[in-house]
Amino acid sequence: MRPPLRVVVILGALSAFGPLSVDFYLPALPQLTSDFNASASAGQATLTACVLGLAFGQLAAGPFSDRFGRRPPLLAGLALYCAASLGCAVAPSIWVLVLLRLVQGLSGAAGIVVARSVVRDLTSGAAAARLFSILMLVLGVVPIVAPLAGGGLLRLTSWRGLFVILAAVDAAILVATALGLRETLPAARRRRRGEASTGFAELLHDRRFVSYATVLGLAFGAMFSYIAGSSFVLQDLYGISPQLYGGIFALNALGIVSCSLLNRRLVERVGPAGMLQIGVLAGAAAGTTLLAVVLVGDVGLPGILPCLFVVVATIGLVIPNSTALALTDYPHSAGAASALLGASQFVLGALAAPLVGLAGRGSPVPMALAIALFGAGSVLAVAVARRADTGPVLELQPVPITPDQGASRW
């Protein structure tokens, strides 16, 4: 059953909480640290706190949504996010702001994990992969638009005003969700008290789930390696301007959008496992080529930029299909499964950033090596997952919905 357009739009908005929370205020970091007379590292701590909140908040929101349904934790998270954003706007010190950013991340995580859970409630297999591809369009576009919008709005307001705008956007999403998204988890499929830890244990003992979750995390690891290292590599070593770097960053993000559209068109015929394998192999090949190119010597931007484009663009194939396959067997605990998927993304992504900086700014090798290793790991993880498959995953059908259930869900 294909969800109505309004549901798809709401799920897309909920999926945007991660990049919107992280990227929207990035242009204001210098102004923010100056106003507080704080160090650059203290300013960066506001970013780290939000990312940690987004990671660990999902581990709480997922089990709650499995027990109480999708709407209660989602609406509570959206309301808390609005309050935390307004608190950020009036924060009296940098460390109060860091604490509020942590709360902002913890509450915003509810939107991310519930959006994935709702997709699994309504679809499975190739249909789920198609819907996740649509959500990936949001994840590809928001990192382009958010910093541009934040930078433009700084001409009209201060960094405090940006957090007021975030609160207003959240309030609009809260109203739309309350009015347009009904409960998608029937009472009969909800987890009972005390089953949250059991659900996590079940997931962590499932080699197939762990393998697909690992693929997803490694894809984010490669992406974070690119984000953490490309600015220094392209600007410091190859001398491109910040404006040109922004254009390259946007072009690579458009590659994600293009691959997401391609996946949505082909996944019904090829299947999510086939599309995932294509994306993983292409990304790993590009990462290996990138490493070989930088080890050879000074080959210039023509040797590096195509490899980076493929590495980033294939995220649009890897993420929707690995997510759909990981959630296939868990309609009864989609919240907990979505939470572990989200945590794996941010944890492995967070580990990637310091790896890229181990050799300082003077060499592109650490970035290329990290990307190549994450790509090779994802190929191995897919192989393990395919061996663990015991049934025709690509032929699984959506969860049956009776006419009465269908009416109640929308």
Secondary structure, 3 states (H helix, E strand, C coil): CCCCHHHHHHHHHHHCHHHHHHHCCHHHHHHHHHHCCCCHHHHHHHHHHHHHHHHHHHHHHHHHHHHHCCHHHHHHHHHHHHHHHHHHHCCCCHHHHHHHHHHHHHHHHHHHHHHHHHHHHHCCHHHHHHHHHHHHHHHHHHHHHHHHHHHHHCCCCCHHHHHHHHHHHHHHHHHHHHHHCCCCCCHHHCCCCCCHHHHHHHHHCCHHHHHHHHHHHHHHHHHHHHHHHHHHHHHHHCCCCHHHHHHHHHHHHHHHHHHHHHHHHHHHHHCHHHHHHHHHHHHHHHHHHHHHHHHHCCCCHHHHHHHHHHHHHCHHHHHHHHHHHHHCCCHHHHHHHHHHHHHHHHHHHHHHHHHHCCCCCCCCHHHHHHHHHHHHHHHHHHHHHHHHCCCCHHHCCCCCCCHHHHHHHC
